[in-house]
Amino acid sequence: MKFARLLALGVVSLLPACASVMEGTSESVAINTTPAGASCTVDRAGTRLGTVAPTPGSVNVAKSKNDITVACTKEGFEPAQVSASPKFVGTTFGNVLVGGLVGVAVDAATGANFDLPEKLDITLAPSAPPTPPVAMAPRMAPIPVSTVLPARGKPGV
């Protein structure tokens, strides 16, 4: 009887081994920019997942095997963009012991077996100051020759 209880407790402790239960199906990604105060958008496969404005801040995104792209802008700075790839987490291997292929399929469908980086640091480069137009010397009107040189043939006049 004691052995059966212990065995049941051991099996129940393995049940939450699937990534969907242990890791969840969404995650928070912190976004930090240098300088702070930028406005950033987070996209995946052309779909807007969220916005962080102003930075620093974080956005909650659904887990997936697909990359996210973070694009940031700030006045006086060049726009910056980074992509982050999710990494496979080993928690889903618990399904092989407990849930079999059903658990693996659930983790794959929910994206729970992938994690994004917890924090993304993005540096925005200062914009180049606008190039001023090249200053040209003012153009002077031509001076008539008759006002500069005396007329020929009339010395002293």
Secondary structure, 3 states (H helix, E strand, C coil): CHHHHHHHHHHHHHHHHCHHHHCCCEEEEEEEEECCCCEEEEEECCEEEEEECCCCEEEEEECCCCCEEEEEECCCECCEEEEECCEECHHHHHHHHCCHHHHHHHHHHHCCCEECCCEEEEECCECCCCCCCCCCCCCCCCCCHHHHCCCCCCCCC
